[in-house]
């Protein structure tokens, strides 16, 4: 086997290995990003729940429903 052929095979093997490593390197990042998004979504849901439970919003929704039904 010639030196050139060996070098070509070595390069091909290294290229396959680097691509294989690159394909699996982002798997942990996707999980971490998913966890961060879920925590942010839960925090936003908590804030929205506090806003919706406030007296101001409750009175506003009640007035809207009463106006729509013509109960005023």
C-alpha positions as semicolon CSV with decimal commas, in nm:
position;residue;x (nm);y (nm);z (nm)
1;X;0,000;0,000;0,000
2;X;0,137;0,336;-0,091
3;X;0,186;0,622;0,150
4;X;-0,065;0,828;-0,040
5;X;-0,334;0,558;-0,010
6;X;-0,266;0,517;0,364
7;X;-0,290;0,891;0,415
8;X;-0,621;0,898;0,226
9;X;-0,764;0,617;0,439
10;X;-0,641;0,780;0,757
11;X;-0,795;1,111;0,656
12;X;-1,126;0,941;0,573
13;X;-1,127;0,758;0,907
14;X;-1,050;1,077;1,098
15;X;-1,319;1,267;0,908
16;X;-1,578;1,000;0,995
17;X;-1,475;1,011;1,361
18;X;-1,491;1,390;1,382
19;X;-1,835;1,393;1,219
20;X;-1,955;1,123;1,461
21;X;-1,832;1,327;1,758
22;X;-1,990;1,642;1,621
23;X;-2,325;1,468;1,578
24;X;-2,342;1,368;1,945
25;X;-2,188;1,680;2,100
26;X;-2,511;1,884;2,090
27;X;-2,736;1,626;2,255
28;X;-2,662;1,751;2,606
29;X;-2,713;2,111;2,501
30;X;-3,060;2,038;2,370
31;X;-3,154;1,886;2,705
32;X;-3,012;2,182;2,898
33;X;-3,186;2,432;2,672
34;X;-3,513;2,241;2,711
35;X;-3,479;2,254;3,090
36;X;-3,413;2,629;3,086
37;X;-3,716;2,692;2,864
38;X;-3,936;2,479;3,090
39;X;-3,826;2,672;3,401
40;X;-3,891;3,002;3,224
41;X;-4,233;2,882;3,110
42;X;-4,324;2,776;3,464
43;X;-4,213;3,115;3,599
44;X;-4,419;3,298;3,338
45;X;-4,722;3,081;3,418
46;X;-4,681;3,171;3,787
47;X;-4,670;3,542;3,710
48;X;-4,975;3,518;3,484
49;X;-5,161;3,325;3,753
50;X;-5,091;3,602;4,004
51;X;-5,213;3,865;3,759
52;X;-5,531;3,676;3,673
53;X;-5,613;3,619;4,040
54;X;-5,583;3,990;4,121
55;X;-5,896;4,186;4,211
56;X;-5,844;4,430;3,924
57;X;-5,851;4,158;3,658
58;X;-6,140;3,979;3,827
59;X;-6,345;4,301;3,832
60;X;-6,253;4,377;3,471
61;X;-6,359;4,030;3,352
62;X;-6,679;4,047;3,551
63;X;-6,765;4,386;3,398
64;X;-6,687;4,250;3,051
65;X;-6,913;3,949;3,099
66;X;-7,193;4,157;3,253
67;X;-7,171;4,401;2,961
68;X;-7,178;4,118;2,707
69;X;-7,481;3,959;2,870
70;X;-7,656;4,293;2,920
71;X;-7,689;4,247;3,296
72;X;-7,578;4,603;3,387
